[in-house]
Amino acid sequence: MNIWSSIFKRWGMGTLSNPDKGYQNAAQHRNSTATGISVTDERSLQISAVWACVQLIANSVASLPLGFYEKTPAGRKPLDKHYLKDLFLKSPNALMKPRDFRLCMTVQMCLWHNAYSEIIWNGERPVALMPLRPGRMTPFITTDGELTYHYAVESGVKIYAKRSILHLKGFSTDGIVGCERSEYARETFGLSVSAETFAAKQFANGGRPGGVISFDAFLNEAQRSQAKMLYEGISEGAIHANELWILEGGTKYEPLDFNADQMQMLATRMMQLSEVARFFGVPEVMIGAGGNATSAWPASFEQQVLYFLNFTLQGYIDEWECAITESLIPVRDQGNIFADHDVSEFIKMDSNTKANVLSRLTQNGLMTRNEGRHKLGLPRMDGADELTVQTNLSNIEDLEVINDDSQAEQPARQMPVEVRQ
């Protein structure tokens, strides 16, 4: 490699972002930003908009019921006993509940667009899943074209085979590693932190900006030191906000006329809420940001939730299901065994709407009455496992047959007899 290639590579120009062999990086790892503030992944969670987006997405995905099914000629059939149910519905490992595991992995997906978990096998059966830290993991392609995972530990680097890692990845340019959201949004996060820091300092200063102290004559070194000792902190800190300062010998204090409106601080902080929400694909209104975009937001609550489900959560749901199939189900069973999230309970309906929907499903033979009772949390009833339909709609050519049958089944009507005396 010549010197120009080295320079281009150092600055991210003129070379492949990920080589055909070797380490596969999601982004150029750095913490510094143009604002001069260092923003780590954990620091970004202290930004209220980031916290709100991550919490909303992770809790929503982790709350969806996850089922495992087998394809049959009659349709899909829920698996009664299977190791996947043991992992995801009972205990993924000795330290976590199923919800803890899914929540942790989804949070990693939100921040890093990559989530890793070690798969512990017992023969051909996975018996435990242990989350790993994405900041320590780097995918690596060997000279033979095999994908491995290099994980930084205290003793050095631990190398995992592809079979031993459950890898959830989001938006990606090469399909190997997801583009780390926290890296690409670093400047946006940095500006948000900078605006918060500026606001905090303003309030700590009694809401007043700094100022300058002017003297009528030039000061010597001793006088500068004395003036600094006397007047340092004249506009800093809340403890000085109500103190009386005595300025002697023609000394003048002039406050700097920079208020929050002139600095566009409030507008900047509002804009950053929208910028952060845009990076996470979350509508502003769902994190309390508001803004002009709310005018195009669906009016009904049900449509709002449906919008969020389709355009934000669906990508996470699909990646969970694909990763489970690829990493935890043997190749011979991948066409028959699959995972599926139940999103029907995510969209909460009011009692009147739910009654109408269940009534239509049961009356049109799409659901048994016991299945409808199960949706309502009611116990099963005898004789309610058959599909039933209403027959008030029929083909017009069948009306004569239906009428003949109905008349044949009816008993002869007796005419009333009038009795005269």
SEFIVO-574001 format. One record per residue (C-alpha): residue in three letters; x, y, z. Coordinates in steps of 0.05 Angstrom, whole numbers, plus 32768, in hexadecimal, padded with zeros to 4 digits. Layout:
BEGIN
ALAXYZ...
//
This chain:
BEGIN
MET800080008000ASN801E80437FEBILE802080828016TRP7FE480A27FF4SER7FB980648000SER7FCD80668049ILE7FB980B0804EPHE7F7780A4802BLYS7F6880698057ARG7F7880918096TRP7F4580C68082GLY7F1280948067MET7F1B80A5801EGLY7F2E807E7FE0THR7F2B80387FFFLEU7EF680068012SER7ED580138055ASN7ED97FC88062PRO7F0C7F9C8040ASP7EFC7F588022LYS7F237F38805AGLY7F327F4D80A1TYR7F0C7F7980D2GLN7EC77F9280BDASN7EB87FD580DDALA7E747FF580E2ALA7E91803C80E5GLN7ECF806480F8HIS7ECD805E8143ARG7ED580A18166ASN7EB780C581A1SER7ECA810D8191THR7E9B813C816BALA7EA2817F8149THR7E8581A08187GLY7EC2818981AEILE7E97815D81DASER7EA5811381DFVAL7E6680E981D9THR7E6C809F81EAASP7E34806D81DFGLU7E2180708228ARG7E2480BC8228SER7DF480BF81EELEU7DBF809D821AGLN7DC180DA8247ILE7DA18102820FSER7D568100821DALA7D4380F681D4VAL7D7380BB81CCTRP7D5A809B820DALA7D1280A481F7CYS7D1D808581B2VAL7D45804A81CCGLN7D15803C8205LEU7CD8804181D8ILE7CF4801281A2ALA7D137FDF81D2ASN7CD77FDA8200SER7CA77FD481C5VAL7CCE7F9C81A4ALA7CDB7F7681E5SER7C917F7981F7LEU7C7A7F5681B7PRO7C697F0C81C3LEU7C9B7EDF819EGLY7C807E9D8186PHE7CA07E618164TYR7C7C7E388130GLU7C817DFD8101LYS7C677DFE80B9THR7C347DC880AAPRO7C077DBA806EALA7BCD7DD68097GLY7BF27E1680A9ARG7C227E2880E0LYS7C207E038122PRO7C3B7E1E8164LEU7C757DF68180ASP7C637DD781C3LYS7CA97DC481D9HIS7CE77DE181B8TYR7D2B7DFB81CFLEU7D1A7E3F81B0LYS7CE07E4681E0ASP7D0E7E35821ALEU7D407E6B8204PHE7D107EA481F5LEU7CD57E958222LYS7CF57E758260SER7D3F7E87826APRO7D737E9E8236ASN7DAA7E97826AALA7DB57E9082B5LEU7DB77EDC82BFMET7D7C7EF78298LYS7D327EF2828FPRO7D197EEB8247ARG7D037F348246ASP7D477F4B8261PHE7D6B7F288227ARG7D3E7F4281F0LEU7D3F7F89820ECYS7D8B7F898213MET7D957F7181CBTHR7D627FA381AFVAL7D847FDC81D4GLN7DC57FC881B4MET7DA27FC88171CYS7D88800E817DLEU7DCC802C818FTRP7DFE80048168HIS7DD27FE58131ASN7DF67FA58146ALA7DE57F75817FTYR7E0E7F388190SER7E017EFC81BCGLU7E2B7EBE81C8ILE7E087E7D81B8ILE7E197E4581E8TRP7E0C7E0181C7ASN7E007DBC81E2GLY7E0B7D9281A5GLU7DDA7DAA8171ARG7DAF7DCF81A3PRO7DBA7E1781BBVAL7DB17E188207ALA7DC37E608219LEU7DCA7EA681FBMET7DF87ED8821CPRO7DF97F218202LEU7E3D7F3F81F1ARG7E517F8881EEPRO7E4F7FA281A6GLY7E867FD681B4ARG7EB77F9C81BFMET7EA37F728183THR7EBF7F76813CPRO7EAB7F468104PHE7EE77F2980E0ILE7EEC7F05809CTHR7F247ED38099THR7F507EC6805CASP7F247E8A804EGLY7EE67EB7804BGLU7ECA7E9E808ELEU7EA67ED080BATHR7EBE7ED18102TYR7EB47F01813CHIS7EED7F208164TYR7ED87F3581AAALA7F057F5E81D8VAL7F0E7F41821EGLU7F3E7F508257SER7F6F7F1A8241GLY7F6F7F3081F8VAL7F407F1D81BFLYS7F107EE381BFILE7EFE7EC7817BTYR7EB87EAC816FALA7EA27E828133LYS7E647E9A810EARG7E3E7E5F812BSER7E497E798172ILE7E2D7EBF8168LEU7DE67ED88162HIS7DEF7F19813BLEU7DB67F4B8132LYS7DC87F828101GLY7DA27FBD80E7PHE7DAE7FEA80ACSER7DED7FD38089THR7E167FE4804BASP7E387FA08044GLY7E097F6F8068ILE7E417F5A8098VAL7E3C7F9080CDGLY7E077FC480DBCYS7E18800E80D4GLU7E208025811BARG7DEA80598128SER7E1080778163GLU7E4C80848136TYR7E2680A480FCALA7DFC80CE812CARG7E3780E38156GLU7E36812C813FTHR7DEB8131814BPHE7DF481148190GLY7E2F8143819CLEU7E0681818189SER7DCE816A81B8VAL7DFF816281F2SER7E1F81A581E2ALA7DDB81C881E4GLU7DCA81A68226THR7E0E81B98244PHE7E058201822EALA7DC08204824DALA7DD881E5828ELYS7E1182188294GLN7DE182508287PHE7DB3823A82BFALA7DEE822E82EDASN7E02827682DFGLY7DC0829182F6GLY7DA8829582AEARG7DDB82CB829FPRO7E1282C8826BGLY7E5982DC827BGLY7E758322827AVAL7EB4834C8275ILE7ED5837A82A8SER7EF783B78289PHE7F2B83E582A8ASP7F3D842C8293ALA7F88841D8293PHE7FB783E58283LEU7FC583B682BDASN8007839982D0GLU8010835082E2ALA8003835A832CGLN7FC58383831EARG7FAA834D82EESER7FB383188323GLN7F9183438357ALA7F5783548328LYS7F4F830B8317MET7F4D82F88360LEU7F1A832E8370TYR7EEB83288335GLU7EF282E0831CGLY7EAD82BF831EILE7E868300831CSER7E5482E082ECGLU7E61829682F9GLY7E3B82688327ALA7DF8826F8349ILE7E198282838BHIS7E2F82C4836DALA7DED82D5834DASN7DD583038385GLU7E17831C83A0LEU7E29836583A0TRP7E6A8373837CILE7E9383B38389LEU7EB983CD834DGLU7EED8402835CGLY7F1A84328336GLY7EF0843882F7THR7EE783ED82EFLYS7EAA83DC82C5TYR7E85839A82BCGLU7E61838F827APRO7E3683508273LEU7E38832C8230ASP7DF58334820EPHE7DE982ED81F7ASN7DA782D0820CALA7D87828D81FCASP7D5E82AA81C2GLN7D9B82C981A1MET7DC2828981A8GLN7D8782628189MET7D8F823281C3LEU7D46821F81C9ALA7D3E8216817ETHR7D7D81ED817BARG7D6681BE81B2MET7D2281B58191MET7D4381A7814EGLN7D718173816ELEU7D35814D8188SER7D1E81458140GLU7D6481338128VAL7D6B80FC815CALA7D2580E1814EARG7D3680DF8104PHE7D7480B58110PHE7D4B80828135GLY7D1080838106VAL7CE18096813EPRO7CAA80CA8132GLU7CB78108815BVAL7C738108817CMET7C8180C4819BILE7CBC80E081C4GLY7C98812081D7ALA7CBE814B81A5GLY7C818166817FGLY7C9681948146ASN7C7881A48103ALA7C7A815B80EDTHR7C3E814C811ASER7C0F816B80E7ALA7C1C812F80B8TRP7C1580FC80F0PRO7BD880CE80EEALA7B9E80E88116SER7B8780A8813APHE7BB18086816FGLU7BA98043814DGLN7BC5805E810CGLN7BFF807F8131VAL7C13803D8152LEU7C0B8018810FTYR7C39804B80EEPHE7C6D80418124LEU7C687FF6811FASN7C6F7FF380D3PHE7CA6802780C9THR7CCF80228109LEU7CC67FE0812CGLN7CBE7FB180F1GLY7D087FB380E0TYR7D1B7F9C8126ILE7CE67F668125ASP7CFD7F4B80E2GLU7D467F4A80F7TRP7D357F248137GLU7D0F7EEF8110CYS7D447EE980D9ALA7D7E7EE4810BILE7D5A7EAE8134THR7D4E7E8580F4GLU7D967E8C80DBSER7DBC7E82811CLEU7D907E568148ILE7D697E28811APRO7D8D7DF080F4VAL7D907DF780A9ARG7D657DB880A0ASP7D2D7DD880C9GLN7D307E2080B1GLY7CF97E13807EASN7CCA7DF680B2ILE7CDA7E1880F5PHE7CD57E6380FCALA7CCB7E9C812EASP7C947ECF8129HIS7C817F0C8153ASP7C377F178164VAL7C2B7F618156SER7BDF7F5D815EGLU7BE27F6F81A8PHE7C107FAB819AILE7BD77FD2817CLYS7BA77FDA81B6MET7B5E7FE181A2ASP7B277FFE81CBSER7AF27FCD81E5ASN7ABE7FE081B0THR7AEF7FD78176LYS7B0A7F968192ALA7AC37F7A819AASN7AB27F8C8152VAL7AF27F6D8136LEU7AEA7F2B815DSER7AA17F28814BARG7AB07F2D8101LEU7AE87EFA8105THR7ABD7EC68129GLN7A7F7ED280FFASN7AA57ECA80BEGLY7AC87E8A80D0LEU7B0E7EA780D7MET7B127E998122THR7AEF7E6B8152ARG7ACC7E87818EASN7AFF7E6881BDGLU7B367E8B8196GLY7B107ECC819FARG7B077EBE81EAHIS7B527EB181EELYS7B5F7EF781D1LEU7B347F138209GLY7B567EEA823FLEU7B177EC0824CPRO7B167E75825AARG7B047E428224MET7ABC7E2B821DASP7AA47DE78206GLY7A877DE681BFALA7AAB7E2781ABASP7AE47E088182GLU7ABF7E04813FLEU7AC27E388108THR7A7E7E5680FBVAL7A637E8580C5GLN7A237EAB80BATHR79FA7E95807DASN79D47ED4806FLEU79FF7EE08031SER79F87EAB7FF9ASN79FF7EA67FAEILE79C17EBE7F8AGLU79BA7E7B7F65ASP79B67E577FA8LEU797B7E807FC2GLU79467E517FA4VAL79677E147FC4ILE796D7E378007ASN79247E4E8005ASP790B7E087FF2ASP79337DE9802BSER791A7E1C805DGLN78D27E118049ALA78D97DC5804CGLU78F57DCA8092GLN78BC7DF780ABPRO787E7DD480C7ALA783C7DE180A6ARG781A7E1F80C1GLN77D57E1480DDMET77A17E4680CAPRO777B7E628106VAL77347E48810AGLU76FD7E79811BVAL76C97E5C8149ARG76857E7C814AGLN76517E73817F
//
